[in-house]
Amino acid sequence: ITCPGVLLKDKQELYLSVFVLGQYRKTRCVPAVFPLFFQEKLLFEKAFADLVDPGDLVKLLEFDTAVLELIQLIPPVGKVLATYEENTRDFLFPDPKLTHGHRGLEREILMKRSLSF
């Protein structure tokens, strides 16, 4: 995660919270120095037993919301610095971009900073 020109005044570690398909995962904590590097994979699995038509799955994913939050461990409960929300279909299967890199391995998203950040 990059945030050019920003130094965090609080030095507590940060983590990325991810909520997708009704499941919550979070990364390990990293030092409070940009750029932040989260070098791990988060696994989300979900079975859709009653679906037969792929179009129905697409509709379900469009109504589900994927939420990512950048959180700093400031007591007592942590401080949300930035968030990203998008329907799960577009999050999991983004439109092709005219950028280099291997599809699926690199993603660029713009998080919305919180008012307190």
Residue frames as a rotation matrix with the C-alpha (Angstrom) as fourth column:
ILE 1
0.595 0.804 0.000 0.00
0.804 -0.595 0.000 0.00
0.000 0.000 -1.000 0.00
THR 2
-0.561 -0.779 0.281 1.42
0.779 -0.611 -0.140 3.34
0.281 0.141 0.949 -0.96
CYS 3
0.718 0.658 -0.227 0.59
0.695 -0.697 0.176 6.78
-0.042 -0.284 -0.958 0.35
PRO 4
-0.036 -0.870 0.492 3.19
0.826 -0.303 -0.476 9.16
0.563 0.389 0.729 -1.13
GLY 5
-0.400 -0.293 0.869 4.41
-0.030 -0.943 -0.332 11.94
0.916 -0.158 0.368 1.14
VAL 6
0.573 0.705 0.418 2.65
-0.482 -0.122 0.867 10.64
0.663 -0.699 0.270 4.26
LEU 7
-0.698 -0.672 -0.246 4.32
-0.097 0.429 -0.898 9.88
0.709 -0.603 -0.365 7.58
LEU 8
0.361 0.849 -0.386 2.17
0.319 0.276 0.907 8.32
0.876 -0.450 -0.171 10.26
LYS 9
-0.028 -0.355 0.935 2.42
-0.712 -0.650 -0.268 10.16
0.702 -0.672 -0.235 13.58
ASP 10
0.554 0.227 0.801 1.34
-0.741 0.573 0.350 7.05
-0.380 -0.787 0.486 15.49
LYS 11
-0.320 -0.838 -0.441 3.92
-0.938 0.347 0.021 4.26
0.136 0.420 -0.897 15.24
GLN 12
-0.100 0.347 0.932 1.67
-0.443 0.824 -0.354 1.32
-0.891 -0.448 0.071 16.10
GLU 13
-0.905 -0.314 0.289 1.57
0.053 0.589 0.806 -1.46
-0.423 0.745 -0.516 13.50
LEU 14
-0.180 0.834 -0.522 -1.09
-0.911 -0.342 -0.231 -1.78
-0.371 0.434 0.821 10.79
TYR 15
-0.750 0.017 0.661 -3.01
0.206 0.956 0.209 -4.62
-0.629 0.293 -0.721 9.19
LEU 16
-0.722 0.544 -0.428 -5.46
-0.644 -0.302 0.703 -5.09
0.253 0.783 0.569 6.35
SER 17
-0.513 0.685 0.517 -8.93
-0.127 0.535 -0.835 -6.37
-0.849 -0.495 -0.188 7.24
VAL 18
-0.831 0.227 -0.508 -10.83
-0.513 0.040 0.857 -8.11
0.215 0.973 0.083 4.40
PHE 19
-0.365 0.804 0.470 -14.52
-0.196 0.427 -0.883 -9.11
-0.910 -0.414 0.002 4.38
VAL 20
-0.546 0.164 -0.822 -15.63
-0.829 0.036 0.558 -11.13
0.121 0.986 0.117 1.32
LEU 21
-0.283 0.516 -0.809 -18.43
-0.246 0.776 0.581 -13.68
0.927 0.363 -0.093 0.82
GLY 22
0.721 0.656 0.224 -19.55
-0.332 0.044 0.942 -13.31
0.609 -0.753 0.249 4.42
GLN 23
0.658 -0.579 -0.482 -16.08
0.736 0.627 0.253 -14.22
0.156 -0.521 0.839 5.71
TYR 24
0.908 -0.365 0.203 -13.56
-0.403 -0.895 0.190 -12.08
0.113 -0.254 -0.961 7.56
ARG 25
0.523 -0.839 -0.151 -9.78
0.840 0.538 -0.077 -12.41
0.146 -0.086 0.986 7.36
LYS 26
0.945 -0.315 -0.085 -6.93
-0.298 -0.939 0.172 -10.13
-0.134 -0.137 -0.981 8.33
THR 27
0.508 -0.846 -0.161 -3.27
0.048 0.214 -0.976 -9.92
0.860 0.488 0.150 7.45
ARG 28
0.171 -0.591 -0.788 -0.34
0.983 0.151 0.100 -10.00
0.060 -0.792 0.607 9.82
CYS 29
0.880 0.101 -0.464 0.69
0.227 -0.948 0.222 -6.67
-0.418 -0.301 -0.857 11.24
VAL 30
0.226 -0.816 0.532 3.36
0.874 -0.071 -0.480 -4.59
0.430 0.574 0.697 9.51
PRO 31
-0.471 -0.484 -0.738 5.39
0.764 -0.642 -0.066 -1.57
-0.442 -0.595 0.672 10.69
ALA 32
0.573 0.770 -0.280 3.78
0.601 -0.627 -0.496 1.87
-0.558 0.115 -0.822 10.29
VAL 33
-0.281 -0.697 -0.660 6.02
-0.215 -0.624 0.751 3.02
-0.935 0.352 0.025 7.43
PHE 34
0.814 0.580 -0.006 4.83
-0.092 0.120 -0.988 3.51
-0.573 0.805 0.151 3.84
PRO 35
-0.081 0.775 -0.627 4.93
-0.790 0.334 0.514 1.68
0.608 0.537 0.585 1.52
LEU 36
0.008 0.208 0.978 3.28
-0.805 0.581 -0.117 -1.18
-0.593 -0.787 0.172 3.41
PHE 37
-0.442 -0.203 -0.874 3.98
-0.744 0.627 0.230 -4.70
0.501 0.752 -0.428 2.18
PHE 38
0.190 0.555 0.810 1.50
-0.766 0.599 -0.232 -7.48
-0.614 -0.577 0.539 2.95
GLN 39
-0.419 -0.472 -0.775 3.20
-0.855 0.492 0.163 -10.55
0.304 0.732 -0.610 1.50
GLU 40
-0.834 0.195 0.517 0.56
-0.120 0.850 -0.514 -13.18
-0.539 -0.490 -0.685 2.21
LYS 41
-0.724 0.647 -0.241 -2.44
-0.156 0.187 0.970 -14.89
0.672 0.740 -0.034 0.71
LEU 42
-0.625 0.644 0.440 -5.89
-0.586 -0.015 -0.810 -14.85
-0.515 -0.765 0.387 2.27
LEU 43
-0.951 0.268 -0.154 -8.14
0.103 0.746 0.658 -17.79
0.291 0.610 -0.737 1.38
PHE 44
-0.431 0.898 0.091 -11.90
-0.718 -0.280 -0.638 -17.42
-0.547 -0.340 0.765 1.07
GLU 45
-0.974 0.170 -0.151 -14.03
0.043 0.788 0.614 -20.44
0.223 0.592 -0.774 0.16
LYS 46
-0.414 0.903 0.113 -17.77
-0.603 -0.179 -0.777 -20.65
-0.682 -0.390 0.619 -0.28
ALA 47
-0.923 0.215 0.319 -20.01
0.361 0.769 0.528 -23.33
-0.131 0.602 -0.787 -1.77
PHE 48
-0.498 0.814 -0.300 -23.21
-0.808 -0.561 -0.181 -22.34
-0.315 0.153 0.937 -3.55
ALA 49
-0.838 0.062 0.542 -25.01
0.041 0.998 -0.051 -25.69
-0.544 -0.021 -0.839 -3.38
ASP 50
0.023 0.982 0.189 -28.41
0.442 0.160 -0.883 -24.57
-0.897 0.103 -0.430 -4.71
LEU 51
0.224 0.026 -0.974 -27.13
-0.629 -0.760 -0.165 -22.74
-0.745 0.649 -0.154 -7.80
VAL 52
0.299 -0.092 0.950 -27.21
0.598 0.794 -0.112 -24.30
-0.743 0.602 0.293 -11.23
ASP 53
0.728 0.070 0.682 -27.10
0.628 -0.465 -0.624 -21.29
0.273 0.883 -0.383 -13.54
PRO 54
-0.325 -0.927 -0.189 -23.83
0.944 -0.307 -0.121 -19.28
0.054 -0.218 0.974 -13.58
GLY 55
-0.359 0.272 0.893 -25.92
0.218 -0.905 0.364 -16.16
0.907 0.325 0.266 -14.19
ASP 56
0.754 0.650 -0.096 -27.50
0.194 -0.081 0.978 -16.63
0.627 -0.756 -0.187 -10.75
LEU 57
0.319 -0.741 -0.591 -24.04
0.938 0.157 0.310 -16.73
-0.137 -0.653 0.745 -9.20
VAL 58
-0.586 -0.511 0.629 -23.15
0.647 -0.763 -0.017 -13.48
0.489 0.397 0.777 -10.96
LYS 59
0.186 0.748 0.637 -26.28
0.011 -0.650 0.760 -11.86
0.983 -0.134 -0.129 -9.51
LEU 60
0.826 0.093 -0.555 -25.42
0.521 0.250 0.816 -13.08
0.215 -0.964 0.159 -6.00
LEU 61
-0.115 -0.969 -0.220 -21.89
0.988 -0.134 0.073 -11.71
-0.100 -0.210 0.973 -6.28
GLU 62
-0.462 -0.002 0.887 -23.23
0.399 -0.893 0.207 -8.35
0.792 0.450 0.414 -7.49
PHE 63
0.542 0.752 0.376 -25.41
-0.072 -0.404 0.912 -8.05
0.837 -0.522 -0.165 -4.37
ASP 64
0.668 -0.425 -0.612 -22.58
0.744 0.341 0.575 -9.02
-0.036 -0.839 0.543 -2.00
THR 65
0.864 -0.383 0.326 -20.11
-0.312 -0.916 -0.251 -6.35
0.395 0.115 -0.912 -0.87
ALA 66
0.316 -0.866 -0.387 -16.36
0.835 0.448 -0.320 -6.80
0.451 -0.222 0.865 -0.47
VAL 67
0.943 -0.007 0.333 -14.86
-0.157 -0.890 0.427 -4.52
0.294 -0.455 -0.841 2.19
LEU 68
0.137 -0.949 -0.285 -11.16
0.805 0.274 -0.526 -3.83
0.577 -0.158 0.801 2.82
GLU 69
0.961 0.128 0.244 -9.98
-0.034 -0.823 0.567 -1.68
0.273 -0.553 -0.787 5.73
LEU 70
-0.089 -0.995 -0.033 -6.51
0.328 0.002 -0.945 -0.47
0.940 -0.095 0.327 6.61
ILE 71
0.876 0.482 0.034 -6.39
0.065 -0.187 0.980 -0.50
0.479 -0.856 -0.195 10.42
GLN 72
-0.240 -0.934 0.265 -3.75
-0.251 -0.204 -0.946 0.82
0.938 -0.294 -0.186 12.80
LEU 73
0.073 0.220 -0.973 -3.48
0.701 0.682 0.207 -0.80
0.709 -0.697 -0.105 16.25
ILE 74
-0.693 -0.204 0.691 -4.23
-0.246 -0.834 -0.493 2.33
0.677 -0.512 0.528 18.27
PRO 75
-0.757 0.404 -0.513 -5.85
0.648 0.560 -0.516 1.36
0.079 -0.723 -0.686 21.61
PRO 76
-0.274 0.094 0.957 -8.48
-0.662 0.704 -0.258 0.58
-0.698 -0.704 -0.130 22.62
VAL 77
0.424 0.577 0.698 -9.93
0.053 0.753 -0.656 -0.98
-0.904 0.315 0.289 19.43
GLY 78
-0.445 -0.596 0.669 -7.78
0.759 0.146 0.634 0.19
-0.476 0.790 0.387 16.51
LYS 79
-0.012 0.343 -0.939 -8.22
-0.206 -0.920 -0.333 3.07
-0.978 0.190 0.081 14.10
VAL 80
0.370 0.209 0.905 -9.53
0.801 0.423 -0.425 2.67
-0.471 0.882 -0.011 10.54
LEU 81
-0.407 -0.618 -0.673 -7.28
0.115 -0.765 0.633 4.77
-0.906 0.180 0.383 8.29
ALA 82
-0.570 0.195 -0.798 -8.82
-0.803 -0.340 0.490 3.89
-0.176 0.920 0.350 4.91
THR 83
-0.119 0.609 0.784 -11.56
-0.061 0.784 -0.618 1.73
-0.991 -0.121 -0.057 3.39
TYR 84
-0.798 0.007 -0.603 -12.50
-0.603 -0.002 0.798 0.22
0.005 1.000 0.006 0.06
GLU 85
-0.249 0.781 0.573 -15.95
-0.069 0.576 -0.815 -1.16
-0.966 -0.242 -0.090 -0.81
GLU 86
-0.536 0.142 -0.832 -17.13
-0.844 -0.099 0.527 -2.72
-0.007 0.985 0.173 -4.05
ASN 87
0.653 0.746 0.130 -19.57
-0.736 0.666 -0.121 -5.39
-0.177 -0.017 0.984 -5.10
THR 88
0.209 -0.619 0.757 -17.90
-0.304 0.695 0.652 -8.78
-0.930 -0.366 -0.043 -4.84
ARG 89
0.725 0.078 0.684 -18.26
0.558 0.514 -0.651 -9.58
-0.403 0.854 0.329 -8.54
ASP 90
0.874 -0.388 0.292 -16.28
-0.057 -0.679 -0.732 -6.53
0.482 0.623 -0.616 -9.63
PHE 91
0.492 -0.721 0.488 -13.75
-0.824 -0.205 0.529 -7.05
-0.282 -0.662 -0.695 -6.83
LEU 92
0.244 -0.379 0.893 -13.06
-0.052 0.914 0.402 -10.68
-0.968 -0.144 0.203 -7.73
PHE 93
0.009 -0.160 0.987 -13.27
0.921 0.386 0.054 -10.21
-0.390 0.908 0.151 -11.50
PRO 94
0.066 -0.011 -0.998 -12.13
0.036 -0.999 0.013 -6.66
-0.997 -0.037 -0.066 -12.34
ASP 95
0.970 0.241 -0.028 -12.35
0.009 -0.152 -0.988 -5.27
-0.243 0.959 -0.149 -15.84
PRO 96
0.307 -0.907 0.289 -9.14
0.951 0.307 -0.045 -5.69
-0.048 0.289 0.956 -17.82
LYS 97
0.751 -0.177 -0.637 -6.85
-0.004 -0.965 0.263 -2.68
-0.661 -0.195 -0.725 -17.51
LEU 98
0.865 -0.486 0.123 -4.23
0.117 -0.043 -0.992 -1.40
0.487 0.873 0.020 -19.90
THR 99
0.496 -0.727 0.474 -1.45
-0.863 -0.356 0.358 -1.96
-0.092 -0.587 -0.804 -17.35
HIS 100
-0.095 -0.637 -0.765 1.39
-0.527 0.684 -0.505 -4.41
0.844 0.356 -0.401 -17.25
GLY 101
-0.546 -0.150 0.824 1.63
-0.813 0.331 -0.479 -7.28
-0.201 -0.932 -0.303 -14.82
HIS 102
-0.921 0.211 -0.327 0.18
0.103 0.942 0.319 -10.72
0.375 0.260 -0.890 -14.44
ARG 103
-0.152 0.957 0.249 -3.59
-0.511 -0.291 0.809 -10.76
0.846 -0.004 0.533 -14.23
GLY 104
0.718 0.562 -0.410 -4.74
0.079 0.519 0.851 -11.54
0.691 -0.644 0.328 -10.71
LEU 105
0.131 -0.750 -0.648 -1.33
0.933 0.314 -0.175 -11.10
0.334 -0.582 0.741 -9.10
GLU 106
-0.865 -0.408 -0.291 -1.27
0.478 -0.848 -0.231 -7.32
-0.153 -0.339 0.928 -9.01
ARG 107
0.169 0.948 0.268 -4.21
0.928 -0.245 0.281 -5.05
0.332 0.201 -0.921 -8.37
GLU 108
-0.938 -0.322 0.127 -4.52
0.264 -0.904 -0.338 -1.32
0.224 -0.283 0.933 -8.04
ILE 109
0.175 0.982 -0.074 -7.42
0.849 -0.112 0.517 -0.01
0.499 -0.153 -0.853 -6.02
LEU 110
-0.576 -0.280 0.768 -8.01
-0.051 -0.926 -0.375 3.39
0.816 -0.255 0.519 -4.50
MET 111
-0.275 0.439 -0.856 -8.97
0.931 0.343 -0.123 3.31
0.240 -0.830 -0.503 -0.86
LYS 112
0.315 0.467 0.826 -11.00
0.152 -0.884 0.442 6.13
0.937 -0.013 -0.350 0.66
ARG 113
-0.736 -0.668 -0.114 -9.27
0.245 -0.104 -0.964 7.72
0.632 -0.737 0.240 3.63
SER 114
0.122 0.747 -0.654 -11.16
0.967 0.059 0.247 8.11
0.223 -0.662 -0.715 6.88
LEU 115
0.737 0.244 0.630 -11.90
0.180 -0.970 0.164 11.59
0.651 -0.008 -0.759 8.22
SER 116
0.927 -0.371 0.060 -9.41
-0.153 -0.226 0.962 11.09
-0.343 -0.901 -0.266 11.05
PHE 117
0.300 -0.851 0.431 -6.53
0.773 0.482 0.412 10.17
-0.558 0.209 0.803 8.71
